[in-house]
Each structure stands twice: as C-alpha cells, then as structure tokens.
C-alpha cells in the first residue's frame, strides 16, 4: 500500500497513469434532479475513484431545479459560467447568489439567475457514489438573503 493513497494499492496508481475524462464524453447515467442535467467525469465506474465524485451540471436559462441534497456526502459546486441563486433551509427560506469562479457548499435548490444564459457548474463530492435525494417541499415565498460568513470572513 502507498501511504499517500491508503485505500488504493501503489501498483495501480503507478501503472494507470493520468486519467482524462474528455468534456465531450462525460456520463449522463448518474443520479438526476428535475431541472438540471448532471454528468459524471470522475467516479468509481469511470476511473476507479473510491472517495470522490466529480462532474458537471447544466441548468437551463431561467430554470429552477427540484429541491434536493446529497445524503451524508459533502458537496462543492464551482460556478463556471452564468449566475446561480441557491436556496437552502427546511423550506428553502435562505438564498445566496454565486457567479463565475465562486464556490458553493450547502444542501440546496439551484436556480439559474440568468434569463438567457445556461448556468454551468463543476461539482465535487466526498464519495464515488452519485447520491441525489430529491425532496418534495414547499419553498417559502420570499427567501432571506444570506451573506457568506465563516470564521475567516466574519462580516
């Protein structure tokens, strides 16, 4: 075993080399949520990843996805193109907006905040499984806008 990659034997990493998932050949056979198109780039089936899932999502202009979360997995979304309005909370009562280059980490409903441009994002999750738990909840009428606040950015 290689100490840097404890769950993957060293010989496999040494002999497989770099794995490239070509943009035009991502796998749409993954968990889906109404209003978006997810495609897998990195997962166990495609490249043997054991603790990571990465792919893309496209949300059409002016579209809202179904509310969902990804179970026990941690997720990171990076906006590549367009503007995302993310709603969160038990009744989707909070909202935040993200643009190109911004990163998002939250259970959510994604909304394309642009009326004419497809929202394109890159997704990463903490497991190779494509978990998507779609929720049937009624969102609040006027969500509260939430600023990014954490120990590093307190205001």
Helices and strands as residue ranges (DSSP letters): H 10-16, G 23-25, E 37-42, H 44-47, E 53-59, E 68-69, E 75-81, E 84-88, E 94-98, E 103-104, E 109-112, E 119-125, E 133-134, E 144-145
